[in-house]
Amino acid sequence: MIFKGTKFQIKVWKYLKTIPKGQLRTYSEVAKGINRPKSVRAVANAIGKNPYAPKIPCHRVIRSDGSLGGYSGKGGIKTKRKLLKSEGILL
């Protein structure tokens, strides 16, 4: 798959593909995972611009407080909740 985005966005999206089905990460954990621990807001923005959802599983990223956060894919939060439920994650 060839991604179209900024270098930073592509780095974030590639990291998202490493999150196993049925597991979650926070935006902060993603930032640390790409060695940019202070870039949580930029990570959230890159995730929000993911045009490849759900192939690139941005639905597996939640806020540090355990809430869902947003979902840029079709159907918004309802779809995010449904995708997570299909992977055995109930929030």
Beta strands, then each sheet from edge to edge (+ up, - down):
strand 1: 25-26
strand 2: 61-62
sheet 1: 1+ 2+
end
